[in-house]
Amino acid sequence: MAGVLCFLALWEVVARYDLLPRDVLPPASTTLVHAAQLLGDRSFLGQIGSTLWAALLGYVLALAIAVPAGLVLGLSDRLHAATATVVELIRPLPPVGLVPLLVLVVGQGIEMKAAVVALGCVWPLLINTIHGVHSTDGTAKATARSFGWSRGTVAIRVVWPSAVPSVLTGVRITVSVALILCVGAEFIGGSRDGLGSWLLQQSMLPGGIDTVCAGVVVAGALGLLVNGAVTALERRFAAWAHREDS
């Protein structure tokens, strides 16, 4: 919180003393007032809702792919080695750079935005899940097998609980990235709705910098709230892992 206040204070000083032109950076105080006004604008809230919905769909898709695949690859060293080259070949591709191709394939609607989010979030989630599986205590797995547990039972009752903290760390890292990717896809893909499309339209209006900055502030605050909620969930469901680390 102190860092945010310092940033706002620096922003205010830079703008008030005209270190940057007002048509480039309006004062923080003015922007915050404008941001509060936007929160009462139903049209703006509708754009926020459109972005959140697309980001949620893409993120759920990424989770549905990455977590099961991460468990399978983490449990099978042979399969992990066989797919490692393919994963490392595809993983560096920038999701936003694929927007033109996705527009041709699925159009400019919610499918395109969700696909960009899924492509951007699936790899960190996959890698974190694999790491969580590999970090499972070997003694615990051996003990479970000595009791006659099947591989499936060991995976569910021993490996998965051990992997949860790493999976939640991946969720915390990528949940804010999902919002950024969705807004970026709306910018580049020419989406008809969403926060990115709204910001692009406002930037083309005379004096639109005030509205654009206010919209960016709202988006940043939304990202902080989402990240805070995920961090709270991580502490709630993986508190034992944090205690062990300390």
C-alpha positions in Angstrom: 0.0 0.0 0.0 2.8 2.4 0.8 4.3 1.8 -2.6 1.1 2.7 -4.3 0.8 5.9 -2.3 4.4 6.8 -3.1 3.7 6.2 -6.8 0.6 8.4 -6.7 2.5 11.2 -4.9 5.3 11.0 -7.5 2.7 11.1 -10.3 1.0 14.1 -8.8 4.3 16.0 -8.5 5.4 15.2 -12.1 2.0 16.4 -13.5 1.5 19.5 -11.2 5.0 20.8 -12.0 4.6 20.2 -15.7 7.5 17.8 -15.9 5.4 16.2 -18.5 2.7 17.9 -20.6 -0.8 17.8 -19.2 -2.0 16.3 -22.5 0.3 13.4 -21.8 -0.1 12.9 -18.1 -2.9 14.5 -16.1 -2.5 14.9 -12.3 -3.1 11.8 -10.2 -5.8 13.5 -8.1 -7.8 14.4 -11.3 -7.4 10.9 -12.6 -8.6 9.3 -9.4 -11.7 11.5 -9.3 -12.4 10.6 -13.0 -11.9 6.9 -12.2 -14.4 7.1 -9.3 -16.9 8.7 -11.8 -16.3 5.8 -14.3 -17.3 3.3 -11.6 -20.8 4.8 -11.7 -21.0 4.6 -15.5 -23.0 1.5 -16.5 -21.6 1.5 -20.0 -18.0 1.4 -18.7 -18.9 -1.3 -16.2 -20.3 -3.3 -19.0 -17.0 -3.1 -20.8 -15.2 -4.2 -17.7 -17.6 -7.1 -17.3 -17.0 -8.2 -20.9 -13.3 -8.3 -20.4 -13.6 -10.2 -17.1 -15.9 -12.8 -18.6 -13.5 -13.4 -21.6 -10.5 -13.6 -19.2 -12.4 -16.0 -16.9 -13.3 -18.3 -19.8 -9.8 -18.4 -21.1 -8.4 -18.9 -17.6 -10.7 -21.8 -16.8 -9.7 -23.4 -20.2 -6.0 -23.0 -19.3 -6.6 -24.6 -15.9 -8.5 -27.4 -17.4 -5.7 -28.2 -19.8 -2.6 -27.4 -17.7 -3.4 -29.0 -14.3 -4.3 -32.5 -15.6 -1.6 -32.4 -18.2 0.9 -31.3 -15.6 0.0 -34.2 -13.3 0.3 -36.7 -16.0 3.7 -35.4 -17.3 5.0 -35.0 -13.7 4.1 -38.6 -12.9 5.7 -40.0 -16.0 9.3 -39.2 -16.6 9.3 -40.9 -19.9 6.3 -38.9 -21.2 7.8 -35.7 -19.8 11.0 -36.2 -21.6 9.2 -37.0 -24.8 7.1 -33.8 -24.8 9.7 -31.4 -23.4 11.1 -30.4 -26.8 7.6 -29.6 -28.1 6.7 -27.6 -25.0 9.9 -25.6 -25.1 9.3 -24.9 -28.9 5.8 -23.6 -28.5 6.0 -22.0 -25.0 8.0 -18.8 -26.1 5.4 -17.9 -28.8 3.8 -14.6 -27.6 0.0 -15.1 -27.3 -0.8 -11.5 -28.4 1.3 -12.1 -31.5 -1.1 -14.8 -32.5 -4.1 -12.5 -32.5 -4.2 -12.0 -36.3 -4.2 -15.7 -36.8 -6.9 -16.3 -34.2 -9.0 -13.5 -35.7 -8.9 -15.4 -39.0 -9.8 -18.7 -37.3 -12.4 -17.7 -34.7 -13.2 -14.1 -35.4 -13.0 -11.0 -33.2 -15.4 -12.1 -30.5 -15.0 -13.6 -27.1 -13.5 -16.8 -28.5 -10.5 -14.9 -29.7 -9.9 -13.2 -26.4 -10.4 -16.4 -24.4 -7.9 -18.2 -26.7 -5.3 -15.6 -26.2 -5.7 -15.8 -22.4 -5.6 -19.6 -22.4 -2.4 -19.7 -24.6 -0.7 -17.2 -22.3 -1.6 -18.8 -19.0 -1.4 -22.5 -19.8 2.4 -22.8 -19.9 3.2 -21.2 -16.4 0.4 -23.3 -14.9 1.7 -26.5 -16.6 5.3 -25.9 -15.5 4.2 -25.1 -11.9 2.1 -28.2 -11.8 4.9 -30.4 -13.0 7.3 -28.8 -10.5 4.8 -29.5 -7.7 4.5 -33.1 -8.7 8.3 -33.5 -8.8 8.6 -31.9 -5.4 6.5 -34.6 -3.7 8.4 -36.4 -1.0 9.7 -39.7 -2.3 9.5 -41.3 1.1 5.8 -40.5 1.3 5.1 -42.1 -2.1 7.1 -45.2 -1.2 5.3 -45.5 2.1 1.9 -45.3 0.3 2.9 -47.9 -2.2 4.1 -50.2 0.6 0.5 -50.2 1.9 -0.7 -51.5 -1.5 -2.1 -48.2 -2.8 -2.5 -48.1 -6.6 -0.7 -45.4 -8.7 -4.0 -43.6 -9.0 -4.6 -43.5 -5.3 -1.1 -42.3 -4.6 -1.5 -39.6 -7.2 -4.8 -38.4 -5.6 -3.9 -38.8 -1.9 -0.2 -38.0 -1.9 1.0 -36.3 -5.0 -1.9 -33.9 -5.6 -1.9 -32.5 -2.1 1.8 -31.9 -2.3 1.5 -30.2 -5.7 -1.3 -27.8 -4.6 1.0 -25.1 -3.2 2.9 -25.0 -6.5 -0.3 -25.0 -8.5 -1.7 -22.1 -6.5 1.6 -20.2 -7.0 1.1 -20.6 -10.7 -2.5 -19.3 -10.4 -1.3 -16.3 -8.4 1.3 -15.5 -11.0 -1.0 -15.9 -14.0 -4.3 -14.5 -12.9 -3.2 -10.9 -13.4 -1.5 -11.8 -16.6 -4.9 -13.1 -17.9 -6.4 -9.6 -17.6 -3.4 -8.0 -19.3 -3.6 -10.5 -22.2 -7.4 -10.0 -22.6 -7.0 -6.2 -22.8 -4.1 -6.6 -25.2 -6.2 -8.9 -27.4 -9.0 -6.4 -27.4 -6.6 -3.7 -28.5 -4.9 -5.6 -31.3 -7.8 -7.8 -32.5 -10.3 -5.0 -33.1 -12.7 -6.3 -30.6 -16.1 -4.6 -30.5 -16.4 -4.6 -26.7 -14.2 -4.9 -23.6 -11.9 -2.6 -21.7 -9.2 -2.7 -24.4 -11.6 -1.6 -27.1 -13.0 1.1 -24.9 -9.6 2.5 -24.1 -8.7 2.5 -27.8 -11.8 4.4 -28.7 -11.3 7.0 -25.9 -7.7 7.6 -26.9 -8.9 8.8 -30.3 -11.2 11.5 -28.8 -10.0 15.1 -28.2 -8.8 15.3 -24.6 -9.3 11.6 -24.2 -6.1 11.2 -22.2 -8.0 11.9 -18.9 -10.5 9.2 -19.6 -7.8 6.7 -20.7 -5.7 7.3 -17.6 -8.8 6.8 -15.4 -9.6 3.6 -17.2 -6.1 2.3 -16.7 -6.3 3.1 -13.0 -9.5 1.2 -12.7 -7.9 -1.8 -14.6 -4.9 -1.6 -12.3 -7.0 -1.6 -9.2 -9.0 -4.5 -10.5 -5.8 -6.5 -11.0 -4.7 -5.7 -7.5 -8.0 -6.9 -6.1 -7.9 -10.2 -8.1 -4.3 -10.8 -7.1 -5.2 -10.1 -3.4 -8.1 -12.6 -3.6 -5.9 -15.3 -5.1 -3.1 -14.7 -2.5 -5.7 -15.1 0.3 -6.9 -18.4 -1.2 -3.3 -19.5 -1.5 -2.7 -18.8 2.2 -6.0 -20.4 3.1 -5.5 -23.7 1.2 -1.7 -24.0 1.3 -0.9 -22.5 4.7 0.8 -25.7 5.8 3.3 -25.4 2.9 4.2 -21.8 4.0 4.8 -23.0 7.5 7.1 -25.7 6.3 9.1 -23.2 4.2 9.5 -20.9 7.2 
